[in-house]
Amino acid sequence: MDWNCPHCGLRQVVTNAASDNGSLELRVGGFAEAGDAKYPRLISIVSAIRCAAEDCKKISATVDLLVGEHWDYGHAKIEGSEFYAAQIYPGKHGKPFPEAVPAACLEDYDEAWAIIDLSPKSSATLARRCLQTMIRDFCDIRERSLFAEIETLERRLAEDDLPRGVEEETIEAMRALKNIGNLGAHMTERGGEILDVEPGEAQALLALIEMLFTDWYVARARRRERLARVLEIDASKNDGTSNG
């Protein structure tokens, strides 16, 4: 099973030695006699995984709750559906990003992830605000709404008037979000109003934000670091020439 550690973000394959799970069964309404009609039961499954990274090795845990029905004819059979699933340790949070990403963006991003299960619409509101902050900070675009700012991004892309790192694929992803039902409508709103969202919309926004953090801020910081090293080498050689 492929898995991303919520502590350090490392993607890894989980082995049997690094994971375990256990279950608890609650039979609601008493016990049935052998061969009697079906009766409902609640099952909780707790799973734990240890990160394989040497500098992490931390434990993460999730819980799943299922409601089903049990027929006891010599073997157990569960039929039902999962109605609750959550990461219980550590609390849900976004991927770790370096200080190159503005603190205001990281704060909204982390909070949006922390509440995504409790309130998807509040999470999407924070994610939209984070995206708008990024467009204003990185691209220096300020319009009456996020929708209008994305339209300006599209226009300036055609004019080749955007910072390095803002690519056609970036605009395509934003365009796709503009075209998703509620998200497209909500991007025309002002004042950060909390509005209903469709299932998966908050996750789609956060996935886009994670991509932009990497393509915009992290990539720019790495370019600057590489250039700074080249300049340091050049400066040291020039100093050595002048001293000789």
N, C-alpha and C positions, 0 to 999 in steps of 0.2 A: 504494500500500500504506500503510495506517495503521500507525503505529509509535509506541511510547513510548520516549523516550530514557532509558536506564538511568542516565545521569549526572545529569540535571536533572529528569527526569520529564515533560518537555513532550510532549504528543501532537501528532503532525504527519504529513503525507503525504510519503512518501519519493519523491524525484525520481531520475531516472536519473543526473543529475549528482552526486548526493550518495551514490551507492551503487555498489558493484562486487562481483564475486565471481569466484572461480577454482576449478578442480577439478584433482584429481590421481587418476590411475587406477593401481591396483596389480593386476596379473594374477597370480593365485595358481595355481601348478602349471605355469607355462610358457606358451608361445604355441601356439595351434592353427593348423593349416594351413587355408588358405582353403577353406570349404565343410565343414570338419570339424564334429564335434559341439560343442555348447555347452561353455563353460568359465567358471568363476566369476571374478568380479572384485570388488575393493573400490574404492569411489569416495569420496573426501573432497571436500566442497565448503565453502570458506571464504567467508563473506560479510561485507562491511564497510559501515557506514553512518556518515555524518557528520551530527551534529545541526545543525538549521537555526537554532537559537537563537543570537542574536548574542553572548550572554554565556556560551555553552557551546562550540559548534563542536567538540565532542570526538568521537573515533572509537569505535565499538563494533564488536565482531566476534563472529560465531557460526560453529560448525562442525557439519556434518552428515555422518554416515557411513552409506553404503548398501552392502548386499551384493546383488549381482544376477548375472545371467548375460548373456553377450554372444554374439549371433549375428552373424557377419560375412558378410552376403550383399549387399555393396555399401553397406550403411548400418548404423549401430550401433543396437541395440535393447536397452534395459535393462528387465529384469523382476526385481523384488526388493523389498526393504522397508528402510526406514530403521531402524537399530538403535541409533543414538546421535545425540543432538542436544544441544548445549550452547552457552551464551554463554561465550566464552572471555576476552573483555575488554569491559568490566570484569567482575570476578567477580559472580556473581548476588547481588543485594541488593534490599531492599525499596525502596519509594518514600520520598523525603525528606519528613520531617515536622518541624514546628517544635518548639521547646523546651517548648511548652505540653503536649506528651505526656510523661508521666513517663519518666525515664531507664530505669527497670527494664523498662518495657513495650517501649521502643524497642530495648533490648539483646536481649531475647528475640525480638522481631519480626525484627530484622536477622539474628540468628543462624539463625532458622528458615528464612529465605529463602536464606541462604548454603549450607545443607546440604540443601536440599530435593531435589536430584538425587542426592546421595550417600546420604542416608538419610531417605526420606520419613517413616518412623515416628518418628525422632528430631525431625524438623522439626515433625510434628504434636504431639508432646509439648510442645515449646517453645511452640507456638502456643496450645495449651490452657492452659498456665501463664500466658501473656500475657493471654488472655481472662479468666482467673480473677482476675488482678491488677487488671485494669480494672474488673471488677464490684465488687471489694472497695474499690478506691480511689474510683471515681466514684459508685457507688451505695450504698456503705457496707453491703454485704451480705456476710456471712461464714457459710458453712455447711460441712458435713462434706465436700462434694464439689462440683465444678462443676455437676453435674446438679442437685443440691439448690439451688444458688444461682440457677440459671436458673428453677427452679420458684418460688422466692421472688420473683424478678423478675416473673414472670407474675402472682402474687398481688398484689404491690404496685402493678402497673400497673392492675389492676382496682380497687384502692383509691385510685388517683390519688395515690400516695405515692412518686413517683420524681423524681429531678432533671430539670430541663429538658433536653431533647435525647434522652431515652430514650422513643422512640415505639413505637407498636404494630408498625410495620414492623421495628424492631429486635428485638422479642421474637419476631416471626414468623420472622426469619432464624435466631435461636438455636433456636427450636422445631424448625425444619427440620433443623438440625444434630443436635439431640437424637434425631431420628427416623432418622438415617442409621446403619445397621448398627453398625459398629465404633465410630464416634464416639460414638454414644449410650451404648454400653456402657462405653467408656473414660472418659466423663465421670463415671461413678460410682466410678472408681478414686481411691485416695489416694496421696500420695507421689510423684507425677510418674513413675509407672512407664512404661517404654518398651514399647509394645505394637504389634502389627501394625496397619496401616491399609490401607484400600482405595484403589485408584487415584483420585487427585483429591481425597481428603479433606484433605490438608495444604493444598492450594491453596484449597479452600473455606473453611477456617478463616482463612487469611491474608487472603482477600478480605473476610471479615466484619470482621476486626480493622482493616483499612484503612478500612472504612466507619465503624467506631466511633471510630477516631482523629479522623476528620473531623467526625462528627456530635456527638461528645461534647467532646473537648478543644479542637480547633481552633475550633469554633463558640463554645464558652464563652469562649475567649480573645478572639475577635473582638468578642463582645458586651461584654466588660469594657473593651476598648479604646475602643469607640464610646461607652460610658457615661462613661469617664474623660475623653474629649474634650469631651463635653457639660458635665461638671462643671467642667472647666478654663475653658471659655468663660463659664460662669455665674460662676465665681470671679473671673475677670478683669473682668467687667462690674461686679460688686459692689465690687471694689477701686476701680475708676474712679469709681463713684458716691460712695463714702465719701471718696475723696481730693478730689473736687470740692466 
